[in-house]
């Protein structure tokens, strides 16, 4: 029998999110692993979708996206970050944040180009870089602070460095970049041609009065950056897979050359519905308060347990240490937690190439009150 070739990602298995969700389903556990809400989005948004479907907006959208949505995206960015992007030539609507990330890497990373990432890292970065022949250089952020030592990052930079990928706020740690981090980054890339891919899908979920510092607020960074965001996180519609990439025209022109052969365009009626819904800024300006209440509820419920609560400055994930409960690996502990205590989490080791084990797991608190109450009750028995 002829041996057919393996794929270029033959060493990559099913994502940890799918694994833990499958385990949760199998053992009827409360799923706090995968990052999606278990509550409905605003009915007003759903009504807008139905309206545009019924009105016949059901065919291909333009390559870059529907203009009304791109205009609203540009307005949101300018209002939030005082940064200007031209809707037609500098904003591209994508099939979710992950597609935007994939396309950005596919566009610019060539064989043996080096890409710097910060671990714990969202799991799509490294495989995509490797798919296009790039080489990943890693900086490990460590529990409990997950801070960046920029002197060490500087040592990772070489003449082959093509791109630096940031995730701010960071999934899974929940940490945000500070002013010092951005100033150090400016110094790092000055007088280089290094591109920055900034994954900011949780930009509107930052807590305790802290400020999300977007890459586009800094002219020295904006000119070399591709900013990625997502409506799934913004409006509780992760299954719609709608996001966008904002970048200067010269980068957007190149991005769209690949985008057109990746997905070409994105769901037309949903784009128009989002544009209509975004006309009211109140639909997203208080998202941080909404999720901060959920974060606080979960933290208060677990405060009397043996779990350790790490700082959560943003995202809708809470990191927990469990070293006072078990000395098992985080994967084994997360599996046991799902099977025996009916709460599914994600082990932090899955966000490190070397499977670094700091005895930390991640819980998603983007859930209904009763879901969190049941999870707290189960976890409090440990």
C-alpha positions as CSV (number, residue, x, y, z in Angstrom):
1,X,0.0,0.0,0.0
2,X,1.3,3.5,-1.0
3,X,2.3,5.6,2.0
4,X,0.7,9.0,1.6
5,X,2.5,12.0,3.0
6,X,1.6,13.5,6.3
7,X,0.4,17.1,6.7
8,X,2.9,19.9,7.6
9,X,1.3,19.9,11.1
10,X,1.4,16.1,11.6
11,X,2.8,16.6,15.1
12,X,-0.2,18.7,16.2
13,X,-3.1,17.1,17.9
14,X,-6.6,18.3,19.0
15,X,-6.5,21.6,21.0
16,X,-6.7,21.4,24.7
17,X,-9.9,23.4,24.6
18,X,-11.6,20.7,22.5
19,X,-10.1,18.0,24.7
20,X,-11.4,19.5,28.0
21,X,-14.8,20.3,26.5
22,X,-15.2,16.7,25.2
23,X,-14.2,15.5,28.7
24,X,-16.8,17.8,30.3
25,X,-19.5,16.5,28.0
26,X,-18.6,12.9,28.6
27,X,-18.7,13.3,32.4
28,X,-21.5,15.9,32.5
29,X,-19.3,18.5,34.1
30,X,-19.7,22.2,34.3
31,X,-17.6,23.5,31.5
32,X,-15.4,26.4,32.6
33,X,-12.7,25.4,30.2
34,X,-13.5,26.7,26.7
35,X,-13.8,30.5,26.5
36,X,-17.4,31.0,25.5
37,X,-20.4,32.5,27.3
38,X,-23.4,30.2,28.2
39,X,-25.9,33.1,28.0
40,X,-27.7,34.6,25.1
41,X,-26.5,37.8,23.3
42,X,-28.7,40.9,23.2
43,X,-32.0,40.3,21.5
44,X,-31.6,43.6,19.7
45,X,-28.5,42.3,17.9
46,X,-30.3,39.1,17.0
47,X,-33.2,41.2,15.6
48,X,-30.8,43.2,13.4
49,X,-29.4,39.9,12.0
50,X,-32.9,38.6,11.2
51,X,-33.7,42.0,9.6
52,X,-30.8,41.9,7.2
53,X,-31.4,38.3,6.3
54,X,-35.0,39.0,5.5
55,X,-34.1,42.0,3.5
56,X,-32.0,39.9,1.2
57,X,-28.4,40.7,2.2
58,X,-27.4,37.1,1.8
59,X,-24.7,37.1,-0.9
60,X,-21.0,37.8,-0.9
61,X,-19.6,40.8,0.9
62,X,-16.8,42.8,-0.5
63,X,-13.3,41.4,0.1
64,X,-12.4,43.9,2.9
65,X,-15.8,43.8,4.5
66,X,-19.0,45.8,4.5
67,X,-18.4,49.5,4.6
68,X,-20.9,50.3,7.4
69,X,-19.1,47.9,9.7
70,X,-15.7,49.1,8.8
71,X,-16.8,52.7,9.5
72,X,-18.1,51.7,12.9
73,X,-14.8,49.8,13.7
74,X,-12.8,52.9,12.7
75,X,-15.0,55.1,14.9
76,X,-14.7,52.7,17.8
77,X,-10.9,52.6,17.6
78,X,-10.6,56.4,17.3
79,X,-12.9,56.9,20.3
80,X,-11.1,54.4,22.4
81,X,-7.5,54.9,21.4
82,X,-7.3,58.2,19.6
83,X,-5.9,56.4,16.6
84,X,-7.2,56.8,13.0
85,X,-7.6,54.1,10.5
86,X,-9.1,54.6,7.1
87,X,-12.2,52.3,6.9
88,X,-11.8,51.4,3.3
89,X,-8.0,50.8,3.0
90,X,-6.9,50.0,6.6
91,X,-9.6,47.8,8.1
92,X,-10.4,44.2,7.0
93,X,-13.3,42.2,8.4
94,X,-12.2,38.6,9.1
95,X,-13.8,35.3,10.0
96,X,-12.8,35.7,13.7
97,X,-9.6,36.8,15.4
98,X,-7.9,33.5,14.7
99,X,-8.3,33.8,10.9
100,X,-6.9,37.3,11.1
101,X,-3.9,36.0,13.1
102,X,-3.4,33.1,10.6
103,X,-3.6,35.4,7.6
104,X,-1.2,38.0,9.1
105,X,1.4,35.3,9.7
106,X,0.8,33.6,6.4
107,X,1.3,37.0,4.7
108,X,4.6,38.0,6.2
109,X,6.4,35.0,7.7
110,X,8.7,33.2,5.3
111,X,10.9,30.2,5.7
112,X,13.5,30.6,8.5
113,X,12.0,33.9,9.6
114,X,12.0,34.2,13.3
115,X,8.9,35.1,15.3
116,X,9.0,36.0,19.0
117,X,6.0,34.9,21.2
118,X,5.3,35.3,24.9
119,X,4.3,32.2,26.8
120,X,1.8,31.2,28.2
121,X,0.6,31.8,24.6
122,X,-2.7,31.2,22.8
123,X,-2.3,28.0,20.9
124,X,-2.7,29.2,17.3
125,X,0.4,31.3,17.2
126,X,3.2,28.7,17.1
127,X,1.6,26.1,14.7
128,X,0.8,28.8,12.2
129,X,4.4,30.2,12.2
130,X,5.7,26.7,11.7
131,X,3.2,26.0,8.9
132,X,4.9,28.7,6.9
133,X,8.4,27.7,7.7
134,X,9.1,30.2,10.4
135,X,11.0,29.6,13.6
136,X,9.4,30.4,17.0
137,X,11.6,32.1,19.7
138,X,9.9,32.0,23.1
139,X,10.0,34.2,26.2
140,X,8.5,32.4,29.2
141,X,6.4,34.5,31.6
142,X,6.3,32.7,34.9
143,X,3.7,32.4,37.7
144,X,2.6,34.2,39.7
145,X,3.3,37.6,38.1
146,X,3.7,36.7,34.4
147,X,5.9,39.7,33.8
148,X,8.2,40.4,30.8
149,X,11.9,40.9,31.2
150,X,12.6,43.0,28.2
151,X,16.4,42.6,28.5
152,X,15.9,38.9,27.9
153,X,13.5,39.5,25.0
154,X,16.2,41.7,23.4
155,X,18.5,38.8,23.4
156,X,16.0,36.9,21.3
157,X,16.1,39.5,18.6
158,X,18.3,38.8,15.6
159,X,18.6,39.9,12.0
160,X,16.1,37.1,11.1
161,X,13.4,38.4,13.5
162,X,10.4,39.1,11.3
163,X,7.6,39.5,13.8
164,X,6.7,39.9,17.5
165,X,3.3,38.5,18.6
166,X,1.6,40.1,21.6
167,X,-1.6,39.1,23.3
168,X,-3.0,42.0,25.4
169,X,-4.9,41.3,27.7
170,X,-3.2,38.0,27.9
171,X,-5.1,34.7,27.6
172,X,-4.6,32.7,29.8
173,X,-2.9,34.7,32.5
174,X,-5.3,37.7,32.6
175,X,-2.4,40.1,32.7
176,X,-2.2,43.4,30.8
177,X,0.7,45.3,29.3
178,X,1.8,48.4,31.2
179,X,3.2,51.7,29.9
180,X,6.7,50.5,30.6
181,X,6.2,47.4,28.5
182,X,5.1,49.5,25.5
183,X,8.0,51.9,25.9
184,X,10.4,49.0,26.1
185,X,8.9,47.5,23.0
186,X,9.3,50.8,21.2
187,X,13.0,50.8,22.0
188,X,13.3,47.2,21.0
189,X,11.9,47.6,17.4
190,X,13.4,51.1,16.8
191,X,15.6,51.1,13.6
192,X,14.4,47.6,12.7
193,X,11.8,46.3,10.2
194,X,10.2,44.0,12.8
195,X,6.4,43.7,12.4
196,X,4.1,43.5,15.4
197,X,1.0,41.3,15.5
198,X,-1.1,42.5,18.4
199,X,-3.9,40.2,19.5
200,X,-6.3,42.4,21.4
201,X,-9.5,40.4,21.4
202,X,-10.1,41.1,25.1
203,X,-9.4,44.9,24.9
204,X,-12.8,45.8,26.3
205,X,-12.5,43.4,29.3
206,X,-10.1,45.1,31.6
207,X,-10.8,45.5,35.4
208,X,-10.3,47.6,38.5
209,X,-10.1,50.9,36.6
210,X,-7.0,49.8,34.7
211,X,-6.5,51.0,31.1
212,X,-6.1,48.8,28.1
213,X,-3.1,50.2,26.2
214,X,-3.5,49.3,22.5
215,X,-0.6,49.1,20.2
216,X,-2.3,51.7,17.9
217,X,-2.0,54.4,20.6
218,X,1.8,54.6,19.9
219,X,2.6,56.0,16.5
220,X,6.0,54.3,16.5
221,X,4.3,51.0,16.9
222,X,1.1,51.6,14.9
223,X,3.1,52.1,11.7
224,X,4.5,48.5,11.9
225,X,1.5,46.7,13.5
226,X,-1.4,44.6,12.6
227,X,-4.1,44.9,15.3
228,X,-6.5,42.0,15.7
229,X,-9.8,42.1,17.6
230,X,-13.0,40.1,17.8
231,X,-16.8,40.7,18.0
232,X,-17.2,37.2,19.5
233,X,-15.7,38.5,22.8
234,X,-17.3,41.9,22.5
235,X,-20.9,40.8,22.1
236,X,-21.0,37.3,23.4
237,X,-21.2,35.7,20.0
238,X,-18.1,33.6,19.7
239,X,-19.8,31.2,17.3
240,X,-20.3,33.9,14.7
241,X,-16.6,34.0,14.1
242,X,-16.4,37.7,13.1
243,X,-13.3,39.8,13.8
244,X,-11.1,42.3,12.1
245,X,-7.5,43.4,11.4
246,X,-6.6,47.1,11.4
247,X,-3.2,48.0,9.9
248,X,-1.6,50.8,7.8
249,X,-2.5,50.7,4.1
250,X,0.8,49.2,3.0
251,X,0.4,46.2,5.4
252,X,-3.3,45.9,4.7
253,X,-2.7,45.7,1.0
254,X,-0.4,42.7,1.5
255,X,-2.7,41.2,4.2
256,X,-5.7,41.2,1.7
257,X,-3.7,39.4,-1.0
258,X,-3.7,36.4,1.3
259,X,-7.1,37.0,2.9
260,X,-8.8,36.8,-0.5
261,X,-7.6,33.2,-0.9
262,X,-8.1,32.3,2.7
263,X,-11.8,33.1,3.1
264,X,-12.3,36.0,0.6
265,X,-15.1,37.5,2.6
266,X,-17.2,37.2,5.7
267,X,-20.9,36.7,6.6
268,X,-22.8,39.6,5.0
269,X,-26.0,40.0,7.2
270,X,-24.1,39.6,10.4
271,X,-21.6,42.3,9.3
272,X,-24.5,44.7,8.7
273,X,-26.2,43.7,12.0
274,X,-23.0,44.4,13.9
275,X,-22.7,47.8,12.2
276,X,-26.2,48.8,13.2
277,X,-25.8,47.6,16.7
278,X,-22.4,49.4,17.2
279,X,-24.0,52.8,16.5
280,X,-24.9,52.7,20.2
281,X,-21.6,52.8,22.1
282,X,-23.4,51.7,25.3
283,X,-23.6,48.2,23.9
284,X,-19.9,47.7,24.7
285,X,-18.6,50.6,26.9
286,X,-19.7,48.8,30.1
287,X,-18.5,45.3,29.2
288,X,-15.6,45.6,31.7
289,X,-18.1,46.2,34.6
290,X,-20.3,43.3,33.4
291,X,-17.4,40.8,33.5
292,X,-15.8,42.3,36.6
293,X,-18.9,41.5,38.6
294,X,-18.6,37.9,37.4
295,X,-14.9,37.8,38.1
296,X,-15.5,39.1,41.6
297,X,-18.3,36.6,42.3
298,X,-16.0,33.7,41.3
299,X,-13.1,35.0,43.3
300,X,-15.3,35.7,46.4
301,X,-16.7,32.2,46.1
302,X,-13.3,30.6,46.0
303,X,-11.6,32.8,48.6
304,X,-12.1,30.4,51.4
305,X,-10.9,27.3,49.5
306,X,-7.4,25.9,49.2
307,X,-7.1,27.3,45.7
308,X,-4.7,30.3,45.2
309,X,-6.2,33.2,43.2
310,X,-3.8,34.9,40.8
311,X,-4.2,38.4,39.6
312,X,-6.9,38.8,36.9
313,X,-6.5,42.3,35.3
314,X,-8.4,41.4,32.1
315,X,-10.0,38.7,29.8
316,X,-12.7,36.5,31.2
317,X,-10.4,33.9,32.7
318,X,-9.3,33.4,36.3
319,X,-6.0,31.6,36.9
320,X,-5.8,29.4,40.0
321,X,-3.0,27.6,41.8
322,X,-3.7,24.2,43.3
323,X,-0.4,23.3,44.9
324,X,-2.0,23.2,48.4
325,X,-4.5,20.6,47.1
326,X,-2.4,18.2,44.9
327,X,1.1,17.7,43.5
328,X,-0.2,16.1,40.3
329,X,0.6,17.7,36.9
330,X,-1.8,20.3,35.9
331,X,-3.2,18.2,33.1
332,X,-3.8,15.2,35.4
333,X,-5.3,17.6,38.0
334,X,-7.6,19.3,35.5
335,X,-8.7,15.9,34.2
336,X,-9.4,14.6,37.7
337,X,-11.3,17.9,38.5
338,X,-13.5,17.3,35.5
339,X,-14.2,13.6,36.2
340,X,-14.5,13.6,39.9
341,X,-15.6,17.1,40.8
342,X,-17.6,17.9,37.7
343,X,-15.8,21.2,36.8
344,X,-13.8,21.5,33.6
345,X,-10.8,23.8,33.5
346,X,-7.7,24.2,31.2
347,X,-4.2,23.4,32.5
348,X,-1.6,26.2,31.9
349,X,1.0,23.7,30.7
350,X,-0.8,23.5,27.4
351,X,0.2,27.1,26.7
352,X,3.9,26.4,26.9
353,X,6.0,24.5,24.4
354,X,7.9,22.7,27.1
355,X,4.7,21.9,29.1
356,X,5.9,24.0,32.0
357,X,4.0,23.0,35.1
358,X,3.5,25.7,37.8
359,X,0.4,23.9,39.2
360,X,-1.9,26.5,37.6
361,X,-5.3,26.0,35.9
362,X,-7.6,28.4,34.1
363,X,-11.4,28.9,34.6
364,X,-13.7,30.8,32.3
365,X,-16.2,33.1,34.3
366,X,-18.1,34.2,31.2
367,X,-21.1,32.2,32.5
368,X,-24.5,32.6,33.9
369,X,-24.8,33.2,37.7
370,X,-26.2,29.8,38.3
371,X,-23.4,28.1,36.4
372,X,-20.8,29.9,38.5
373,X,-22.7,29.1,41.7
374,X,-22.7,25.4,40.9
375,X,-19.0,25.4,40.0
376,X,-18.1,27.2,43.2
377,X,-20.1,24.7,45.2
378,X,-18.2,21.8,43.6
379,X,-14.8,23.4,43.9
380,X,-15.4,24.3,47.6
381,X,-15.5,20.6,48.4
382,X,-11.8,20.1,47.6
